[in-house]
Amino acid sequence: LIAKIQYQELEAVLSQVIDRGEAPLVLILDGITDIRNIGGIARTAYCCGVHAILIPDKGVGALNDDAIATSAGALEKIAVCRVNSLLKAIDSLHLHGVKVMASEMTAEKNVFDLDLTEPVAIIKGSEDKGIYPALMKAADTVFRIPMANNFESLNVSVATGMILYETLKQRLTP
């Protein structure tokens, strides 16, 4: 049996991206278990030029046929890096000059105020628990998506799409 998702090494992906002269764009998924959300995130990530999706060995939804179908096949096209420790992966990202940013609805800084043209990794947490506190602490910047009305939160897939399209907009604007 051959796995549908061929996991890649984060170091190798970063080296390839940097060798091409591109600013790395990495998405870190912390505790997202709904495979429909993972599929939607992967689909948008691929469309927005994300170089790699980083997931932990445990505590994330299975990247099965349903996840692949929801992603419209994007999970088979984008680099997926499965790591033992997201904290160690963040250390590796930092060593490669990648700034780590965490999305949190109570942050003061808006997503529109960030420089997303630089090498960046964005952490998205689960809808029920958010981002693991140690990962939040390891982030260089914490930001929010502004909302017109006071509401509990945005769906993680939708929020990720908003952040990635802001990133794409900045990276495409001369």
PyMOL commands that place a pseudoatom at each C-alpha (Angstrom):
pseudoatom trace, name=CA, resn=LEU, resi=1, chain=A, elem=C, hetatm=0, pos=[0.000, 0.000, 0.000]
pseudoatom trace, name=CA, resn=ILE, resi=2, chain=A, elem=C, hetatm=0, pos=[1.197, 3.499, -0.833]
pseudoatom trace, name=CA, resn=ALA, resi=3, chain=A, elem=C, hetatm=0, pos=[0.092, 6.458, 1.264]
pseudoatom trace, name=CA, resn=LYS, resi=4, chain=A, elem=C, hetatm=0, pos=[-1.791, 9.112, -0.666]
pseudoatom trace, name=CA, resn=ILE, resi=5, chain=A, elem=C, hetatm=0, pos=[0.097, 11.878, 1.136]
pseudoatom trace, name=CA, resn=GLN, resi=6, chain=A, elem=C, hetatm=0, pos=[3.863, 11.744, 0.771]
pseudoatom trace, name=CA, resn=TYR, resi=7, chain=A, elem=C, hetatm=0, pos=[5.220, 13.609, 3.788]
pseudoatom trace, name=CA, resn=GLN, resi=8, chain=A, elem=C, hetatm=0, pos=[8.271, 15.778, 3.221]
pseudoatom trace, name=CA, resn=GLU, resi=9, chain=A, elem=C, hetatm=0, pos=[11.065, 16.983, 5.488]
pseudoatom trace, name=CA, resn=LEU, resi=10, chain=A, elem=C, hetatm=0, pos=[10.697, 20.618, 6.560]
pseudoatom trace, name=CA, resn=GLU, resi=11, chain=A, elem=C, hetatm=0, pos=[14.425, 21.305, 6.140]
pseudoatom trace, name=CA, resn=ALA, resi=12, chain=A, elem=C, hetatm=0, pos=[14.373, 20.044, 2.547]
pseudoatom trace, name=CA, resn=VAL, resi=13, chain=A, elem=C, hetatm=0, pos=[11.317, 22.124, 1.633]
pseudoatom trace, name=CA, resn=LEU, resi=14, chain=A, elem=C, hetatm=0, pos=[12.818, 25.278, 3.168]
pseudoatom trace, name=CA, resn=SER, resi=15, chain=A, elem=C, hetatm=0, pos=[16.120, 24.726, 1.346]
pseudoatom trace, name=CA, resn=GLN, resi=16, chain=A, elem=C, hetatm=0, pos=[14.349, 24.320, -2.008]
pseudoatom trace, name=CA, resn=VAL, resi=17, chain=A, elem=C, hetatm=0, pos=[12.267, 27.464, -1.483]
pseudoatom trace, name=CA, resn=ILE, resi=18, chain=A, elem=C, hetatm=0, pos=[15.264, 29.539, -0.413]
pseudoatom trace, name=CA, resn=ASP, resi=19, chain=A, elem=C, hetatm=0, pos=[17.374, 28.181, -3.312]
pseudoatom trace, name=CA, resn=ARG, resi=20, chain=A, elem=C, hetatm=0, pos=[14.664, 29.428, -5.714]
pseudoatom trace, name=CA, resn=GLY, resi=21, chain=A, elem=C, hetatm=0, pos=[15.002, 32.894, -4.170]
pseudoatom trace, name=CA, resn=GLU, resi=22, chain=A, elem=C, hetatm=0, pos=[11.504, 32.875, -2.701]
pseudoatom trace, name=CA, resn=ALA, resi=23, chain=A, elem=C, hetatm=0, pos=[10.398, 33.980, 0.755]
pseudoatom trace, name=CA, resn=PRO, resi=24, chain=A, elem=C, hetatm=0, pos=[9.115, 30.858, 2.540]
pseudoatom trace, name=CA, resn=LEU, resi=25, chain=A, elem=C, hetatm=0, pos=[5.425, 30.752, 3.431]
pseudoatom trace, name=CA, resn=VAL, resi=26, chain=A, elem=C, hetatm=0, pos=[4.551, 27.969, 5.860]
pseudoatom trace, name=CA, resn=LEU, resi=27, chain=A, elem=C, hetatm=0, pos=[1.258, 27.137, 7.536]
pseudoatom trace, name=CA, resn=ILE, resi=28, chain=A, elem=C, hetatm=0, pos=[1.349, 25.451, 10.957]
pseudoatom trace, name=CA, resn=LEU, resi=29, chain=A, elem=C, hetatm=0, pos=[-1.836, 23.582, 11.928]
pseudoatom trace, name=CA, resn=ASP, resi=30, chain=A, elem=C, hetatm=0, pos=[-2.116, 23.057, 15.684]
pseudoatom trace, name=CA, resn=GLY, resi=31, chain=A, elem=C, hetatm=0, pos=[-4.876, 20.732, 16.859]
pseudoatom trace, name=CA, resn=ILE, resi=32, chain=A, elem=C, hetatm=0, pos=[-7.209, 21.098, 13.884]
pseudoatom trace, name=CA, resn=THR, resi=33, chain=A, elem=C, hetatm=0, pos=[-9.141, 17.834, 13.825]
pseudoatom trace, name=CA, resn=ASP, resi=34, chain=A, elem=C, hetatm=0, pos=[-12.004, 18.510, 11.395]
pseudoatom trace, name=CA, resn=ILE, resi=35, chain=A, elem=C, hetatm=0, pos=[-10.859, 17.027, 8.096]
pseudoatom trace, name=CA, resn=ARG, resi=36, chain=A, elem=C, hetatm=0, pos=[-13.202, 19.308, 6.142]
pseudoatom trace, name=CA, resn=ASN, resi=37, chain=A, elem=C, hetatm=0, pos=[-11.416, 22.305, 7.650]
pseudoatom trace, name=CA, resn=ILE, resi=38, chain=A, elem=C, hetatm=0, pos=[-8.025, 20.762, 6.896]
pseudoatom trace, name=CA, resn=GLY, resi=39, chain=A, elem=C, hetatm=0, pos=[-9.099, 20.084, 3.306]
pseudoatom trace, name=CA, resn=GLY, resi=40, chain=A, elem=C, hetatm=0, pos=[-10.418, 23.630, 2.867]
pseudoatom trace, name=CA, resn=ILE, resi=41, chain=A, elem=C, hetatm=0, pos=[-7.254, 25.079, 4.375]
pseudoatom trace, name=CA, resn=ALA, resi=42, chain=A, elem=C, hetatm=0, pos=[-5.043, 22.988, 2.073]
pseudoatom trace, name=CA, resn=ARG, resi=43, chain=A, elem=C, hetatm=0, pos=[-7.038, 24.036, -0.988]
pseudoatom trace, name=CA, resn=THR, resi=44, chain=A, elem=C, hetatm=0, pos=[-6.709, 27.738, -0.171]
pseudoatom trace, name=CA, resn=ALA, resi=45, chain=A, elem=C, hetatm=0, pos=[-3.065, 27.305, 0.880]
pseudoatom trace, name=CA, resn=TYR, resi=46, chain=A, elem=C, hetatm=0, pos=[-2.179, 25.767, -2.469]
pseudoatom trace, name=CA, resn=CYS, resi=47, chain=A, elem=C, hetatm=0, pos=[-3.994, 28.542, -4.353]
pseudoatom trace, name=CA, resn=CYS, resi=48, chain=A, elem=C, hetatm=0, pos=[-2.168, 31.213, -2.316]
pseudoatom trace, name=CA, resn=GLY, resi=49, chain=A, elem=C, hetatm=0, pos=[1.336, 29.828, -2.790]
pseudoatom trace, name=CA, resn=VAL, resi=50, chain=A, elem=C, hetatm=0, pos=[1.968, 28.259, 0.615]
pseudoatom trace, name=CA, resn=HIS, resi=51, chain=A, elem=C, hetatm=0, pos=[5.162, 26.232, 0.363]
pseudoatom trace, name=CA, resn=ALA, resi=52, chain=A, elem=C, hetatm=0, pos=[4.404, 23.770, 3.163]
pseudoatom trace, name=CA, resn=ILE, resi=53, chain=A, elem=C, hetatm=0, pos=[1.744, 22.772, 5.655]
pseudoatom trace, name=CA, resn=LEU, resi=54, chain=A, elem=C, hetatm=0, pos=[3.222, 21.691, 8.954]
pseudoatom trace, name=CA, resn=ILE, resi=55, chain=A, elem=C, hetatm=0, pos=[1.290, 19.228, 11.121]
pseudoatom trace, name=CA, resn=PRO, resi=56, chain=A, elem=C, hetatm=0, pos=[2.125, 17.358, 14.326]
pseudoatom trace, name=CA, resn=ASP, resi=57, chain=A, elem=C, hetatm=0, pos=[2.324, 13.568, 14.558]
pseudoatom trace, name=CA, resn=LYS, resi=58, chain=A, elem=C, hetatm=0, pos=[-0.633, 13.576, 16.952]
pseudoatom trace, name=CA, resn=GLY, resi=59, chain=A, elem=C, hetatm=0, pos=[-3.674, 15.727, 17.558]
pseudoatom trace, name=CA, resn=VAL, resi=60, chain=A, elem=C, hetatm=0, pos=[-4.573, 16.566, 13.978]
pseudoatom trace, name=CA, resn=GLY, resi=61, chain=A, elem=C, hetatm=0, pos=[-7.293, 15.155, 11.738]
pseudoatom trace, name=CA, resn=ALA, resi=62, chain=A, elem=C, hetatm=0, pos=[-6.367, 12.221, 9.501]
pseudoatom trace, name=CA, resn=LEU, resi=63, chain=A, elem=C, hetatm=0, pos=[-5.273, 13.184, 6.012]
pseudoatom trace, name=CA, resn=ASN, resi=64, chain=A, elem=C, hetatm=0, pos=[-7.476, 10.502, 4.477]
pseudoatom trace, name=CA, resn=ASP, resi=65, chain=A, elem=C, hetatm=0, pos=[-9.524, 10.246, 1.268]
pseudoatom trace, name=CA, resn=ASP, resi=66, chain=A, elem=C, hetatm=0, pos=[-12.178, 12.616, 2.657]
pseudoatom trace, name=CA, resn=ALA, resi=67, chain=A, elem=C, hetatm=0, pos=[-9.572, 15.258, 3.508]
pseudoatom trace, name=CA, resn=ILE, resi=68, chain=A, elem=C, hetatm=0, pos=[-8.024, 14.890, 0.047]
pseudoatom trace, name=CA, resn=ALA, resi=69, chain=A, elem=C, hetatm=0, pos=[-11.442, 15.169, -1.613]
pseudoatom trace, name=CA, resn=THR, resi=70, chain=A, elem=C, hetatm=0, pos=[-12.338, 18.260, 0.424]
pseudoatom trace, name=CA, resn=SER, resi=71, chain=A, elem=C, hetatm=0, pos=[-9.007, 19.783, -0.605]
pseudoatom trace, name=CA, resn=ALA, resi=72, chain=A, elem=C, hetatm=0, pos=[-9.878, 19.102, -4.280]
pseudoatom trace, name=CA, resn=GLY, resi=73, chain=A, elem=C, hetatm=0, pos=[-6.565, 17.218, -4.488]
pseudoatom trace, name=CA, resn=ALA, resi=74, chain=A, elem=C, hetatm=0, pos=[-4.457, 20.082, -3.086]
pseudoatom trace, name=CA, resn=LEU, resi=75, chain=A, elem=C, hetatm=0, pos=[-3.158, 17.840, -0.286]
pseudoatom trace, name=CA, resn=GLU, resi=76, chain=A, elem=C, hetatm=0, pos=[-1.473, 15.737, -2.963]
pseudoatom trace, name=CA, resn=LYS, resi=77, chain=A, elem=C, hetatm=0, pos=[0.181, 18.806, -4.535]
pseudoatom trace, name=CA, resn=ILE, resi=78, chain=A, elem=C, hetatm=0, pos=[1.357, 20.886, -1.581]
pseudoatom trace, name=CA, resn=ALA, resi=79, chain=A, elem=C, hetatm=0, pos=[4.260, 19.865, 0.663]
pseudoatom trace, name=CA, resn=VAL, resi=80, chain=A, elem=C, hetatm=0, pos=[2.962, 18.407, 3.925]
pseudoatom trace, name=CA, resn=CYS, resi=81, chain=A, elem=C, hetatm=0, pos=[5.527, 18.081, 6.702]
pseudoatom trace, name=CA, resn=ARG, resi=82, chain=A, elem=C, hetatm=0, pos=[4.613, 15.884, 9.641]
pseudoatom trace, name=CA, resn=VAL, resi=83, chain=A, elem=C, hetatm=0, pos=[6.772, 16.577, 12.688]
pseudoatom trace, name=CA, resn=ASN, resi=84, chain=A, elem=C, hetatm=0, pos=[7.194, 15.099, 16.137]
pseudoatom trace, name=CA, resn=SER, resi=85, chain=A, elem=C, hetatm=0, pos=[7.216, 18.528, 17.806]
pseudoatom trace, name=CA, resn=LEU, resi=86, chain=A, elem=C, hetatm=0, pos=[5.787, 21.791, 16.496]
pseudoatom trace, name=CA, resn=LEU, resi=87, chain=A, elem=C, hetatm=0, pos=[7.996, 23.664, 18.989]
pseudoatom trace, name=CA, resn=LYS, resi=88, chain=A, elem=C, hetatm=0, pos=[11.150, 22.089, 17.535]
pseudoatom trace, name=CA, resn=ALA, resi=89, chain=A, elem=C, hetatm=0, pos=[9.878, 22.852, 14.040]
pseudoatom trace, name=CA, resn=ILE, resi=90, chain=A, elem=C, hetatm=0, pos=[9.434, 26.507, 15.050]
pseudoatom trace, name=CA, resn=ASP, resi=91, chain=A, elem=C, hetatm=0, pos=[13.058, 26.515, 16.230]
pseudoatom trace, name=CA, resn=SER, resi=92, chain=A, elem=C, hetatm=0, pos=[14.081, 25.206, 12.813]
pseudoatom trace, name=CA, resn=LEU, resi=93, chain=A, elem=C, hetatm=0, pos=[11.973, 27.863, 11.068]
pseudoatom trace, name=CA, resn=HIS, resi=94, chain=A, elem=C, hetatm=0, pos=[13.665, 30.553, 13.166]
pseudoatom trace, name=CA, resn=LEU, resi=95, chain=A, elem=C, hetatm=0, pos=[17.105, 29.188, 12.210]
pseudoatom trace, name=CA, resn=HIS, resi=96, chain=A, elem=C, hetatm=0, pos=[16.104, 29.624, 8.550]
pseudoatom trace, name=CA, resn=GLY, resi=97, chain=A, elem=C, hetatm=0, pos=[15.078, 33.250, 9.138]
pseudoatom trace, name=CA, resn=VAL, resi=98, chain=A, elem=C, hetatm=0, pos=[11.347, 32.551, 9.076]
pseudoatom trace, name=CA, resn=LYS, resi=99, chain=A, elem=C, hetatm=0, pos=[9.255, 34.790, 11.316]
pseudoatom trace, name=CA, resn=VAL, resi=100, chain=A, elem=C, hetatm=0, pos=[6.508, 32.879, 13.133]
pseudoatom trace, name=CA, resn=MET, resi=101, chain=A, elem=C, hetatm=0, pos=[3.137, 34.584, 13.511]
pseudoatom trace, name=CA, resn=ALA, resi=102, chain=A, elem=C, hetatm=0, pos=[0.122, 33.393, 15.471]
pseudoatom trace, name=CA, resn=SER, resi=103, chain=A, elem=C, hetatm=0, pos=[-3.479, 34.316, 14.774]
pseudoatom trace, name=CA, resn=GLU, resi=104, chain=A, elem=C, hetatm=0, pos=[-5.448, 35.086, 17.937]
pseudoatom trace, name=CA, resn=MET, resi=105, chain=A, elem=C, hetatm=0, pos=[-8.720, 37.008, 18.092]
pseudoatom trace, name=CA, resn=THR, resi=106, chain=A, elem=C, hetatm=0, pos=[-7.760, 39.080, 21.174]
pseudoatom trace, name=CA, resn=ALA, resi=107, chain=A, elem=C, hetatm=0, pos=[-4.440, 40.357, 19.766]
pseudoatom trace, name=CA, resn=GLU, resi=108, chain=A, elem=C, hetatm=0, pos=[-3.987, 44.101, 19.272]
pseudoatom trace, name=CA, resn=LYS, resi=109, chain=A, elem=C, hetatm=0, pos=[-2.155, 44.025, 15.932]
pseudoatom trace, name=CA, resn=ASN, resi=110, chain=A, elem=C, hetatm=0, pos=[-4.281, 43.580, 12.780]
pseudoatom trace, name=CA, resn=VAL, resi=111, chain=A, elem=C, hetatm=0, pos=[-3.348, 41.184, 9.978]
pseudoatom trace, name=CA, resn=PHE, resi=112, chain=A, elem=C, hetatm=0, pos=[-3.349, 44.179, 7.595]
pseudoatom trace, name=CA, resn=ASP, resi=113, chain=A, elem=C, hetatm=0, pos=[-0.494, 45.769, 9.589]
pseudoatom trace, name=CA, resn=LEU, resi=114, chain=A, elem=C, hetatm=0, pos=[1.893, 42.836, 9.106]
pseudoatom trace, name=CA, resn=ASP, resi=115, chain=A, elem=C, hetatm=0, pos=[4.668, 42.551, 6.542]
pseudoatom trace, name=CA, resn=LEU, resi=116, chain=A, elem=C, hetatm=0, pos=[3.739, 39.220, 4.971]
pseudoatom trace, name=CA, resn=THR, resi=117, chain=A, elem=C, hetatm=0, pos=[6.250, 39.557, 2.133]
pseudoatom trace, name=CA, resn=GLU, resi=118, chain=A, elem=C, hetatm=0, pos=[9.063, 38.368, 4.403]
pseudoatom trace, name=CA, resn=PRO, resi=119, chain=A, elem=C, hetatm=0, pos=[9.695, 34.692, 5.197]
pseudoatom trace, name=CA, resn=VAL, resi=120, chain=A, elem=C, hetatm=0, pos=[6.771, 33.782, 7.428]
pseudoatom trace, name=CA, resn=ALA, resi=121, chain=A, elem=C, hetatm=0, pos=[5.044, 30.856, 9.113]
pseudoatom trace, name=CA, resn=ILE, resi=122, chain=A, elem=C, hetatm=0, pos=[1.479, 31.289, 10.331]
pseudoatom trace, name=CA, resn=ILE, resi=123, chain=A, elem=C, hetatm=0, pos=[0.081, 29.234, 13.208]
pseudoatom trace, name=CA, resn=LYS, resi=124, chain=A, elem=C, hetatm=0, pos=[-3.613, 28.380, 13.182]
pseudoatom trace, name=CA, resn=GLY, resi=125, chain=A, elem=C, hetatm=0, pos=[-5.141, 26.641, 16.169]
pseudoatom trace, name=CA, resn=SER, resi=126, chain=A, elem=C, hetatm=0, pos=[-8.197, 24.515, 16.765]
pseudoatom trace, name=CA, resn=GLU, resi=127, chain=A, elem=C, hetatm=0, pos=[-11.567, 26.200, 16.990]
pseudoatom trace, name=CA, resn=ASP, resi=128, chain=A, elem=C, hetatm=0, pos=[-12.296, 24.930, 20.493]
pseudoatom trace, name=CA, resn=LYS, resi=129, chain=A, elem=C, hetatm=0, pos=[-8.901, 25.374, 22.188]
pseudoatom trace, name=CA, resn=GLY, resi=130, chain=A, elem=C, hetatm=0, pos=[-7.043, 27.816, 19.957]
pseudoatom trace, name=CA, resn=ILE, resi=131, chain=A, elem=C, hetatm=0, pos=[-3.263, 27.679, 19.742]
pseudoatom trace, name=CA, resn=TYR, resi=132, chain=A, elem=C, hetatm=0, pos=[-1.344, 25.679, 22.327]
pseudoatom trace, name=CA, resn=PRO, resi=133, chain=A, elem=C, hetatm=0, pos=[0.097, 28.220, 24.844]
pseudoatom trace, name=CA, resn=ALA, resi=134, chain=A, elem=C, hetatm=0, pos=[3.733, 27.148, 24.332]
pseudoatom trace, name=CA, resn=LEU, resi=135, chain=A, elem=C, hetatm=0, pos=[3.368, 27.680, 20.575]
pseudoatom trace, name=CA, resn=MET, resi=136, chain=A, elem=C, hetatm=0, pos=[1.780, 31.080, 21.168]
pseudoatom trace, name=CA, resn=LYS, resi=137, chain=A, elem=C, hetatm=0, pos=[4.746, 31.985, 23.355]
pseudoatom trace, name=CA, resn=ALA, resi=138, chain=A, elem=C, hetatm=0, pos=[7.197, 30.846, 20.643]
pseudoatom trace, name=CA, resn=ALA, resi=139, chain=A, elem=C, hetatm=0, pos=[5.565, 33.123, 18.052]
pseudoatom trace, name=CA, resn=ASP, resi=140, chain=A, elem=C, hetatm=0, pos=[7.357, 36.335, 17.099]
pseudoatom trace, name=CA, resn=THR, resi=141, chain=A, elem=C, hetatm=0, pos=[4.097, 38.182, 16.467]
pseudoatom trace, name=CA, resn=VAL, resi=142, chain=A, elem=C, hetatm=0, pos=[0.486, 37.686, 17.478]
pseudoatom trace, name=CA, resn=PHE, resi=143, chain=A, elem=C, hetatm=0, pos=[-2.201, 39.258, 15.294]
pseudoatom trace, name=CA, resn=ARG, resi=144, chain=A, elem=C, hetatm=0, pos=[-5.940, 39.270, 14.746]
pseudoatom trace, name=CA, resn=ILE, resi=145, chain=A, elem=C, hetatm=0, pos=[-8.396, 39.515, 11.908]
pseudoatom trace, name=CA, resn=PRO, resi=146, chain=A, elem=C, hetatm=0, pos=[-10.550, 42.578, 12.612]
pseudoatom trace, name=CA, resn=MET, resi=147, chain=A, elem=C, hetatm=0, pos=[-14.304, 42.016, 12.656]
pseudoatom trace, name=CA, resn=ALA, resi=148, chain=A, elem=C, hetatm=0, pos=[-17.126, 44.547, 12.287]
pseudoatom trace, name=CA, resn=ASN, resi=149, chain=A, elem=C, hetatm=0, pos=[-19.254, 42.850, 14.949]
pseudoatom trace, name=CA, resn=ASN, resi=150, chain=A, elem=C, hetatm=0, pos=[-18.332, 41.293, 18.263]
pseudoatom trace, name=CA, resn=PHE, resi=151, chain=A, elem=C, hetatm=0, pos=[-18.615, 37.557, 17.659]
pseudoatom trace, name=CA, resn=GLU, resi=152, chain=A, elem=C, hetatm=0, pos=[-17.079, 34.435, 19.205]
pseudoatom trace, name=CA, resn=SER, resi=153, chain=A, elem=C, hetatm=0, pos=[-14.717, 33.644, 16.318]
pseudoatom trace, name=CA, resn=LEU, resi=154, chain=A, elem=C, hetatm=0, pos=[-14.350, 32.831, 12.649]
pseudoatom trace, name=CA, resn=ASN, resi=155, chain=A, elem=C, hetatm=0, pos=[-14.235, 29.319, 11.234]
pseudoatom trace, name=CA, resn=VAL, resi=156, chain=A, elem=C, hetatm=0, pos=[-10.563, 28.253, 11.126]
pseudoatom trace, name=CA, resn=SER, resi=157, chain=A, elem=C, hetatm=0, pos=[-10.679, 27.487, 7.407]
pseudoatom trace, name=CA, resn=VAL, resi=158, chain=A, elem=C, hetatm=0, pos=[-12.282, 30.840, 6.578]
pseudoatom trace, name=CA, resn=ALA, resi=159, chain=A, elem=C, hetatm=0, pos=[-9.888, 32.738, 8.860]
pseudoatom trace, name=CA, resn=THR, resi=160, chain=A, elem=C, hetatm=0, pos=[-6.909, 30.995, 7.280]
pseudoatom trace, name=CA, resn=GLY, resi=161, chain=A, elem=C, hetatm=0, pos=[-8.202, 31.929, 3.835]
pseudoatom trace, name=CA, resn=MET, resi=162, chain=A, elem=C, hetatm=0, pos=[-8.457, 35.592, 4.844]
pseudoatom trace, name=CA, resn=ILE, resi=163, chain=A, elem=C, hetatm=0, pos=[-4.890, 35.600, 6.167]
pseudoatom trace, name=CA, resn=LEU, resi=164, chain=A, elem=C, hetatm=0, pos=[-3.498, 33.800, 3.127]
pseudoatom trace, name=CA, resn=TYR, resi=165, chain=A, elem=C, hetatm=0, pos=[-5.236, 36.122, 0.671]
pseudoatom trace, name=CA, resn=GLU, resi=166, chain=A, elem=C, hetatm=0, pos=[-3.807, 39.134, 2.524]
pseudoatom trace, name=CA, resn=THR, resi=167, chain=A, elem=C, hetatm=0, pos=[-0.405, 37.447, 2.194]
pseudoatom trace, name=CA, resn=LEU, resi=168, chain=A, elem=C, hetatm=0, pos=[-0.948, 36.813, -1.519]
pseudoatom trace, name=CA, resn=LYS, resi=169, chain=A, elem=C, hetatm=0, pos=[-2.093, 40.405, -2.046]
pseudoatom trace, name=CA, resn=GLN, resi=170, chain=A, elem=C, hetatm=0, pos=[1.048, 41.755, -0.390]
pseudoatom trace, name=CA, resn=ARG, resi=171, chain=A, elem=C, hetatm=0, pos=[3.328, 39.375, -2.263]
pseudoatom trace, name=CA, resn=LEU, resi=172, chain=A, elem=C, hetatm=0, pos=[1.765, 40.225, -5.639]
pseudoatom trace, name=CA, resn=THR, resi=173, chain=A, elem=C, hetatm=0, pos=[1.756, 44.008, -5.102]
pseudoatom trace, name=CA, resn=PRO, resi=174, chain=A, elem=C, hetatm=0, pos=[4.951, 45.587, -6.429]
for i in range(1, 174): cmd.bond("trace and resi %d" % i, "trace and resi %d" % (i + 1))
show_as sticks, trace
zoom trace
